[in-house]
Amino acid sequence: MSCGACCAAFRVDFHRDDLASPERAGVPEAMTVPLTATLVRMRGTDEAPPRCVALEGEIGGAVHCAIYEQRPGPCRDFAPYAPLGIGDDACDRARCRYGLPPLAL
């Protein structure tokens, strides 16, 4: 990855089923904060400005997700064509926050 803007622009809330357990890989619970009995949020994404605790590197430069293979559902679903250089409205908004141009359509 060379952007990371989405990881530093939005809250990331998800169901506890995406958390790691002895039976399956998932998001380490230490990287989350509880919201309700069934929902958690990635640490850092509710800060001002937001920045996911799993994001490593400089936004717009060389970045990567420390838990990419175990990332939660909202991260898996966000801008599914971004790796192909194709953004969407939310992706473009996140990139704009950091002075980055929209991805090509």
C-alpha positions as CSV (number, residue, x, y, z in Angstrom):
1,M,0.0,0.0,0.0
2,S,1.1,3.5,-0.5
3,C,-1.9,5.5,0.8
4,G,-3.4,4.6,4.2
5,A,-5.8,7.6,4.1
6,C,-8.8,5.5,4.9
7,C,-7.1,4.1,8.0
8,A,-6.7,7.7,9.2
9,A,-10.1,9.1,8.3
10,F,-12.9,6.9,9.5
11,R,-14.1,5.1,12.6
12,V,-13.9,1.3,12.3
13,D,-16.7,-0.5,14.2
14,F,-17.3,-4.2,13.9
15,H,-18.8,-7.3,15.5
16,R,-16.9,-9.2,18.1
17,D,-16.9,-12.2,15.7
18,D,-14.0,-10.5,13.9
19,L,-11.8,-10.7,17.1
20,A,-9.1,-13.3,17.4
21,S,-9.9,-16.4,19.5
22,P,-8.1,-19.6,20.3
23,E,-10.0,-21.2,17.5
24,R,-9.4,-18.6,14.7
25,A,-7.3,-15.7,13.6
26,G,-8.7,-12.3,13.9
27,V,-8.2,-8.8,15.2
28,P,-6.3,-8.8,18.5
29,E,-8.6,-7.6,21.2
30,A,-5.9,-5.3,22.6
31,M,-6.2,-3.3,19.4
32,T,-9.9,-2.5,20.1
33,V,-12.1,-0.7,22.5
34,P,-15.5,-2.1,23.5
35,L,-18.7,-0.3,22.4
36,T,-21.5,-2.6,23.2
37,A,-22.0,-6.2,24.1
38,T,-21.5,-7.1,20.5
39,L,-19.6,-4.2,18.9
40,V,-16.0,-3.1,19.2
41,R,-14.0,-0.3,17.5
42,M,-10.4,-0.2,16.3
43,R,-8.3,1.8,18.7
44,G,-7.3,5.2,17.4
45,T,-10.2,5.5,14.9
46,D,-12.2,7.6,17.3
47,E,-9.4,10.0,18.0
48,A,-9.2,13.5,16.5
49,P,-7.7,13.1,14.0
50,P,-8.4,9.4,13.6
51,R,-5.6,6.9,12.9
52,C,-6.0,3.2,13.3
53,V,-3.6,1.6,15.7
54,A,-2.7,-1.0,13.1
55,L,-1.6,1.5,10.5
56,E,2.2,1.7,10.2
57,G,4.1,4.3,8.1
58,E,3.4,7.7,6.6
59,I,0.1,8.4,5.0
60,G,0.6,9.0,1.3
61,G,4.0,7.3,1.4
62,A,4.9,3.8,2.4
63,V,2.3,2.4,4.7
64,H,0.9,-1.0,5.7
65,C,-1.6,-2.6,8.0
66,A,0.1,-4.5,10.8
67,I,-2.9,-7.0,10.9
68,Y,-3.8,-7.0,7.2
69,E,-4.6,-10.7,7.0
70,Q,-6.7,-10.4,10.2
71,R,-8.3,-7.0,9.5
72,P,-12.0,-6.6,10.3
73,G,-14.9,-6.8,7.9
74,P,-15.3,-3.0,7.4
75,C,-11.6,-2.8,6.3
76,R,-12.0,-5.8,4.0
77,D,-15.1,-4.2,2.4
78,F,-13.8,-0.6,2.1
79,A,-12.9,0.5,-1.5
80,P,-12.6,-3.0,-2.9
81,Y,-11.0,-1.9,-6.1
82,A,-8.4,0.5,-4.6
83,P,-5.6,-2.1,-5.1
84,L,-6.4,-1.8,-8.8
85,G,-6.2,2.0,-8.6
86,I,-9.9,2.5,-8.7
87,G,-11.4,4.5,-5.8
88,D,-14.9,5.3,-4.7
89,D,-16.5,8.4,-3.0
90,A,-15.4,7.4,0.6
91,C,-11.9,6.6,-0.6
92,D,-11.7,10.0,-2.5
93,R,-12.9,11.9,0.7
94,A,-10.2,10.2,2.8
95,R,-7.5,10.9,0.3
96,C,-8.6,14.5,0.0
97,R,-8.1,15.0,3.8
98,Y,-4.4,14.3,3.2
99,G,-4.0,16.3,0.0
100,L,-3.9,13.2,-2.2
101,P,-5.7,13.1,-5.6
102,P,-8.6,10.7,-6.1
103,L,-7.9,7.3,-7.5
104,A,-8.8,6.9,-11.2
105,L,-12.2,5.5,-12.1
